[in-house]
Amino acid sequence: MNKNIKYKILILSLSLEFLLITTFLFSKNNIKNIIDFMLFCSTLLTSVLGLFYGLIWSLVSSLFFVFLLGTYLMFNTIFNTPIEIAFENYYIWFLIIPIVAYTSGYLGNHTKDILSKLDFYTHNVGEYITIDMVTHFKNSKTFYIELKEEIDRAKRYENEFFSIVLIKIKYLNEFKSIYGLNQMNNLLGNIADKISSALRSSDKKYKVEHDTFALILPSTDLEGANNLKNRIKNDINLTTFNLENKNDKKIFTIECQASCNEYNDNLDTPIKIKKTLERELEYDV
């Protein structure tokens, strides 16, 4: 349910609760209690309008109710009706209604601003997240941005070069369908630790798809990238992952594919580089 609707339902429920309470308190059948009850309901309605629709609506409604109260008191004063009225008891309502209108309207405006910002950040949270929460590697969006930066740097300076490694975990979808999301996340976390232990501090690591990791290796040629790729691949393939369930304990052997390439003039965009590495993965069996 939309948060704005929840907020309005909550305020409406609270208002109805107050209305029921005051109905009980003002239940005595005399004219003074009836008038006080009507003034309280008017104040309550003003506050609800302010919370729902903002300051302008609450102030306009307060002016309307103050006008009605003033007209009523003036009518009784001019025509000297026989109804006993403690005139001074109603002066306070000329202050209560506008004050409640202003505070509730201001609160309504402020709350709507907060809710609108919350909705904005909720719907756009993906635009601000750059880290994969399972592996703590940077995500695919950051990968393309930083790969473009590396390409631009290599084009600008002749001595700048770098390589890229792609690592894909085999049968991860089947693993998830059999053992569940939590076990898959534990598996990815273990693999991420193994990849991290093989890298230098200057190397950059990413999780570009649910089953694929990417590495950017600054100042690394193709031979160095190939050596690193084989070392990581062998380390992952020799790993067994313990699956501890309530009834039994199973061992799952991890398998992966890996490819690498060094930046060159033919691979001058992030998309070209990634597509080339993905094609090379097909030949890594």
C-alpha positions in Angstrom: 0.0 0.0 0.0 1.2 3.5 -0.8 2.8 5.3 2.2 0.7 8.4 1.6 -2.5 6.3 1.8 -1.3 4.6 5.0 -0.5 8.0 6.5 -4.0 9.3 5.7 -5.7 6.2 7.1 -3.7 6.5 10.3 -4.6 10.1 10.8 -8.3 9.4 10.0 -8.4 6.5 12.4 -6.8 8.7 15.1 -9.4 11.4 14.5 -12.3 9.0 14.7 -10.9 7.7 18.0 -10.8 11.3 19.4 -14.3 11.9 18.1 -15.7 8.8 19.9 -14.0 9.9 23.1 -15.3 13.4 23.0 -18.8 12.1 22.1 -18.8 10.2 25.3 -17.4 13.2 27.3 -20.0 15.6 25.9 -22.9 13.2 26.1 -24.9 15.3 28.6 -28.0 16.8 27.0 -27.6 20.5 27.6 -27.0 23.3 25.2 -23.5 24.3 26.5 -22.1 20.8 26.0 -23.7 20.5 22.5 -22.0 23.8 21.5 -18.7 22.8 22.9 -19.0 19.4 21.2 -19.7 21.1 17.8 -16.7 23.5 18.3 -14.5 20.6 19.1 -15.7 18.7 16.0 -15.0 21.8 13.9 -11.5 22.1 15.3 -10.9 18.4 14.7 -12.2 18.7 11.1 -9.8 21.7 10.6 -6.9 19.7 11.8 -7.8 16.7 9.6 -8.0 19.0 6.5 -4.6 20.5 7.4 -3.0 17.1 7.8 -4.5 15.8 4.6 -4.4 18.8 2.3 -2.0 21.3 3.9 -1.9 24.7 5.4 -4.2 26.6 3.0 -7.1 24.3 3.4 -6.8 24.3 7.2 -6.6 28.1 7.4 -9.6 28.6 5.1 -11.7 26.1 7.1 -10.7 27.8 10.4 -11.8 31.1 9.1 -15.1 29.6 8.1 -15.7 28.0 11.6 -14.6 31.2 13.3 -17.1 33.2 11.2 -19.9 30.8 12.1 -19.0 31.0 15.8 -18.9 34.8 15.7 -22.2 34.9 13.8 -23.8 32.7 16.4 -22.5 34.7 19.4 -23.5 38.0 17.7 -27.0 36.6 17.0 -27.5 35.7 20.7 -26.2 39.1 21.8 -28.3 41.2 19.5 -31.6 39.2 19.9 -31.0 38.5 23.6 -32.1 34.9 23.3 -33.2 33.2 26.4 -30.5 30.5 26.1 -28.0 30.9 29.0 -24.6 31.4 27.5 -21.4 32.0 29.3 -20.1 34.4 26.6 -16.6 34.5 27.9 -16.2 30.7 27.7 -16.3 30.9 23.9 -13.5 33.5 23.4 -10.9 30.8 23.8 -12.2 29.0 20.6 -11.3 32.1 18.5 -7.7 31.2 19.4 -7.9 27.5 19.5 -9.3 26.9 16.0 -6.7 29.1 14.1 -3.8 27.8 16.2 -4.8 24.2 15.6 -5.4 25.0 11.9 -1.9 26.5 11.5 0.0 23.7 13.4 -1.9 20.9 11.7 -1.5 22.5 8.2 2.2 23.1 8.8 2.6 19.5 9.9 0.7 18.3 6.9 2.9 20.2 4.5 6.0 19.1 6.2 4.9 15.5 6.3 3.9 15.5 2.6 7.4 16.8 1.8 9.0 14.0 3.8 6.8 11.3 2.2 7.4 12.6 -1.3 11.2 12.5 -0.7 10.9 9.1 0.8 9.0 7.8 -2.3 11.5 9.4 -4.6 14.5 7.8 -2.9 12.6 4.5 -2.6 11.9 4.4 -6.4 15.4 5.6 -7.3 17.5 3.8 -4.7 19.1 1.7 -7.4 20.6 4.8 -9.0 22.6 5.5 -5.8 23.8 2.0 -4.9 27.2 1.1 -6.3 28.1 -1.8 -4.1 26.8 -5.4 -4.3 25.6 -6.2 -0.8 26.5 -9.9 -0.9 30.1 -9.7 -2.2 30.9 -6.1 -1.4 32.2 -5.8 -5.0 31.2 -2.8 -7.1 28.2 -3.3 -9.3 27.8 -3.4 -13.1 26.9 0.3 -13.4 30.2 1.3 -11.7 32.0 -1.3 -13.8 31.0 0.4 -17.1 31.8 3.9 -15.7 35.3 3.0 -14.4 36.1 0.9 -17.5 35.3 3.9 -19.7 37.7 5.9 -17.5 40.4 3.4 -17.9 39.9 3.4 -21.7 40.1 7.2 -21.8 43.3 7.1 -19.8 44.8 4.5 -22.0 44.0 6.6 -25.1 45.4 9.8 -23.6 48.7 8.3 -22.4 50.8 6.0 -24.5 52.3 4.2 -21.6 49.0 3.4 -19.9 47.6 -0.1 -20.4 45.3 -2.4 -18.6 43.6 -5.8 -18.8 40.2 -7.2 -18.0 39.2 -10.5 -16.6 35.7 -12.0 -16.7 34.8 -14.9 -14.3 31.5 -16.8 -14.6 30.2 -19.3 -12.0 28.7 -22.3 -13.7 25.3 -23.8 -12.8 24.5 -21.0 -10.3 20.8 -20.8 -11.3 20.5 -24.6 -10.7 22.3 -24.2 -7.4 19.8 -21.5 -6.3 16.8 -23.5 -7.4 18.0 -26.5 -5.3 19.5 -24.9 -2.3 17.9 -21.5 -2.0 18.9 -17.9 -2.1 20.7 -17.8 1.3 23.0 -20.7 0.3 23.7 -19.0 -3.0 24.7 -15.8 -1.3 27.0 -17.7 1.1 28.6 -19.3 -2.0 29.1 -16.0 -3.8 30.6 -14.5 -0.6 33.1 -17.3 -0.4 34.0 -16.9 -4.1 34.4 -13.2 -3.6 36.8 -13.7 -0.8 38.9 -16.0 -2.9 39.0 -13.5 -5.8 39.9 -10.7 -3.4 42.8 -12.6 -1.9 44.4 -13.0 -5.3 44.3 -9.3 -6.3 46.5 -6.3 -5.7 45.2 -3.2 -3.9 45.2 -1.3 -7.2 43.0 -3.9 -9.0 39.3 -3.3 -9.3 36.6 -5.9 -8.7 33.0 -6.0 -9.8 29.9 -8.2 -9.8 28.5 -7.4 -13.2 25.7 -10.1 -13.3 24.2 -12.5 -10.7 26.8 -15.2 -11.7 29.6 -13.1 -13.3 32.5 -11.2 -11.8 34.8 -8.7 -13.7 38.2 -7.5 -12.8 40.1 -4.4 -14.1 43.8 -4.8 -13.8 45.7 -1.5 -14.3 49.3 -1.7 -15.7 48.8 -5.4 -16.4 49.5 -7.0 -19.8 47.8 -10.0 -21.3 50.3 -12.5 -20.0 49.9 -11.2 -16.4 46.1 -11.2 -16.7 46.2 -14.7 -18.1 48.3 -15.9 -15.2 46.0 -14.3 -12.7 42.9 -15.7 -14.5 44.3 -19.2 -14.3 45.3 -18.9 -10.7 41.8 -17.6 -9.6 40.0 -20.2 -11.8 42.1 -23.1 -10.3 41.5 -21.8 -6.8 37.8 -21.6 -7.3 37.5 -25.0 -9.1 39.4 -26.7 -6.3 37.1 -25.3 -3.7 34.3 -27.3 -2.1 31.4 -25.6 -0.4 29.8 -27.2 2.6 26.0 -27.1 2.6 24.8 -27.6 6.1 21.1 -28.4 6.3 19.0 -29.5 9.2 19.0 -33.2 8.1 22.3 -33.7 6.4 25.5 -32.1 5.3 26.4 -31.9 1.6 29.5 -30.8 -0.3 29.1 -28.8 -3.5 32.1 -28.5 -5.9 32.3 -25.1 -7.5 33.1 -24.7 -11.2 33.8 -21.5 -13.2 34.7 -20.2 -16.6 37.2 -17.4 -17.1 38.4 -15.2 -19.9 40.8 -12.2 -20.2 42.0 -9.6 -22.7 44.2 -6.6 -22.8 42.9 -3.3 -24.0 43.7 -2.4 -27.6 42.4 -0.1 -30.3 39.9 -2.7 -31.5 38.4 -2.9 -28.0 37.7 0.8 -27.6 34.3 0.7 -25.7 33.1 -1.0 -22.6 30.4 -2.9 -24.4 32.9 -4.3 -27.0 35.2 -5.4 -24.3 32.5 -7.2 -22.3 31.0 -8.8 -25.4 34.4 -10.1 -26.5 35.1 -11.6 -23.1 31.7 -13.2 -23.0 32.3 -14.9 -26.4 35.7 -16.1 -25.1 34.0 -17.7 -22.1 32.2 -20.1 -24.4 35.6 -21.7 -25.4 36.7 -22.1 -21.8 35.5 -25.5 -20.8 
